[in-house]
Amino acid sequence: MPTLGVNIDHVATIRQARRTVEPDPVAAAILAELSGADGITVHLREDRRHIHERDVHILRQTVRTHLNLEMAPTTEMVAIALDIKPDYITLVPERREEVTTEGGLDVASNIPRMREVVAQLQGANIPVSMFIDAEKAQIEASAEIQAKFIELHTGCYAEATDEATRHQELTILADGCKIAIAAGLRVNAGHGLTYGNVYPVACLEGMEELNIGHTIISRAVLVGMERAVREMKQAINGFH
């Protein structure tokens, strides 16, 4: 079964609601790891709406599993990543007005720029993952620019309101996994996954890691980080 990367962005969202020093996303990361998280994910946005550079620098020194830095493929972010040197990078699309990431990166339409960014990062021994929709053109473009991983956007699956649509979206994800593996890519997934819908995605052949944030932090607010992470690990493995 895939491993669990816990996204702690929304711990910082709560902190920034009062522009104070708590809750500390670094403390949240430590608790998540102690509770069984296999990795820690943070998204450093252009507007710094939640995670700040200081957080990422401290996390780089404290995370004992692996640190996945999500970021837009901009010159500023590449420079920050080369300085911090996380364990791997996930390149994501970003718009200032969006509440959360709304879809996958359009790699196929931006191959020269994406190839340049991937070469810069992987030239510094930082593996790169492309956050994309499970579309053949995007997967093949990710392989063409020599990314190591893709992270399949699971939002359409997670937001499906009926079983037929959910099954259809799961099939699209499963086909995406097959195409990616045939192209030599490793596969992660994330976005909108919850305790109730994660298991079918976890069962997809070739799936290595699931990056999950909002539902875990939401549950942690009520029951604590240890229980929230432990229960998500159980959900990934089909235990309820």
Solvent accessible surface area in square Angstrom, and as a share of the most:
residue,aa,sasa,rsa
1,M,122,0.55
2,P,11,0.07
3,T,58,0.33
4,L,1,0.00
5,G,0,0.00
6,V,0,0.00
7,N,20,0.10
8,I,0,0.00
9,D,9,0.05
10,H,58,0.26
11,V,9,0.05
12,A,0,0.00
13,T,57,0.33
14,I,79,0.40
15,R,19,0.07
16,Q,38,0.17
17,A,79,0.61
18,R,197,0.72
19,R,202,0.74
20,T,59,0.34
21,V,123,0.71
22,E,120,0.54
23,P,52,0.33
24,D,63,0.33
25,P,0,0.00
26,V,13,0.07
27,A,48,0.37
28,A,9,0.07
29,A,2,0.01
30,I,75,0.38
31,L,90,0.45
32,A,0,0.00
33,E,30,0.13
34,L,143,0.71
35,S,21,0.13
36,G,29,0.28
37,A,5,0.04
38,D,41,0.21
39,G,0,0.00
40,I,0,0.00
41,T,1,0.01
42,V,0,0.00
43,H,6,0.03
44,L,0,0.00
45,R,6,0.02
46,E,84,0.38
47,D,50,0.26
48,R,52,0.19
49,R,71,0.26
50,H,11,0.05
51,I,0,0.00
52,H,61,0.27
53,E,63,0.28
54,R,170,0.62
55,D,3,0.02
56,V,0,0.00
57,H,78,0.35
58,I,54,0.27
59,L,0,0.00
60,R,58,0.21
61,Q,130,0.58
62,T,42,0.24
63,V,9,0.05
64,R,184,0.67
65,T,58,0.34
66,H,46,0.21
67,L,0,0.00
68,N,1,0.00
69,L,0,0.00
70,E,19,0.09
71,M,1,0.00
72,A,9,0.07
73,P,21,0.13
74,T,58,0.34
75,T,105,0.61
76,E,81,0.36
77,M,3,0.01
78,V,4,0.03
79,A,60,0.46
80,I,20,0.10
81,A,0,0.00
82,L,54,0.27
83,D,99,0.51
84,I,8,0.04
85,K,106,0.45
86,P,5,0.03
87,D,52,0.27
88,Y,18,0.07
89,I,0,0.00
90,T,0,0.00
91,L,0,0.00
92,V,4,0.02
93,P,34,0.21
94,E,39,0.17
95,R,111,0.41
96,R,142,0.52
97,E,126,0.56
98,E,9,0.04
99,V,138,0.79
100,T,66,0.39
101,T,12,0.07
102,E,103,0.46
103,G,19,0.18
104,G,19,0.18
105,L,12,0.06
106,D,63,0.33
107,V,0,0.00
108,A,39,0.30
109,S,85,0.55
110,N,63,0.32
111,I,33,0.17
112,P,103,0.65
113,R,79,0.29
114,M,9,0.04
115,R,104,0.38
116,E,91,0.41
117,V,0,0.00
118,V,2,0.01
119,A,62,0.48
120,Q,80,0.35
121,L,0,0.00
122,Q,37,0.16
123,G,66,0.64
124,A,27,0.21
125,N,137,0.70
126,I,3,0.01
127,P,45,0.28
128,V,0,0.00
129,S,0,0.00
130,M,0,0.00
131,F,8,0.03
132,I,0,0.00
133,D,44,0.23
134,A,16,0.12
135,E,89,0.40
136,K,118,0.50
137,A,61,0.48
138,Q,19,0.09
139,I,0,0.00
140,E,78,0.35
141,A,4,0.03
142,S,0,0.00
143,A,29,0.23
144,E,93,0.42
145,I,4,0.02
146,Q,137,0.61
147,A,8,0.06
148,K,104,0.44
149,F,22,0.09
150,I,0,0.00
151,E,3,0.01
152,L,0,0.00
153,H,18,0.08
154,T,1,0.00
155,G,2,0.02
156,C,75,0.45
157,Y,4,0.02
158,A,25,0.20
159,E,126,0.56
160,A,12,0.09
161,T,129,0.75
162,D,67,0.35
163,E,119,0.53
164,A,78,0.60
165,T,47,0.28
166,R,69,0.25
167,H,119,0.53
168,Q,109,0.48
169,E,35,0.16
170,L,38,0.19
171,T,60,0.35
172,I,71,0.36
173,L,8,0.04
174,A,27,0.21
175,D,63,0.33
176,G,1,0.01
177,C,2,0.01
178,K,126,0.53
179,I,49,0.25
180,A,0,0.00
181,I,83,0.42
182,A,94,0.73
183,A,43,0.34
184,G,65,0.62
185,L,7,0.03
186,R,126,0.46
187,V,0,0.00
188,N,2,0.01
189,A,0,0.00
190,G,1,0.01
191,H,41,0.18
192,G,44,0.42
193,L,5,0.03
194,T,51,0.29
195,Y,43,0.16
196,G,73,0.71
197,N,22,0.11
198,V,0,0.00
199,Y,88,0.34
200,P,51,0.32
201,V,0,0.00
202,A,3,0.02
203,C,64,0.38
204,L,21,0.10
205,E,141,0.63
206,G,35,0.34
207,M,15,0.07
208,E,60,0.27
209,E,10,0.04
210,L,0,0.00
211,N,10,0.05
212,I,5,0.02
213,G,11,0.11
214,H,121,0.54
215,T,24,0.14
216,I,0,0.00
217,I,7,0.04
218,S,49,0.32
219,R,83,0.30
220,A,16,0.13
221,V,98,0.56
222,L,150,0.75
223,V,52,0.30
224,G,31,0.30
225,M,22,0.10
226,E,109,0.49
227,R,106,0.39
228,A,0,0.00
229,V,0,0.00
230,R,101,0.37
231,E,36,0.16
232,M,0,0.00
233,K,58,0.25
234,Q,73,0.32
235,A,3,0.02
236,I,2,0.01
237,N,62,0.32
238,G,28,0.27
239,F,137,0.57
240,H,183,0.82
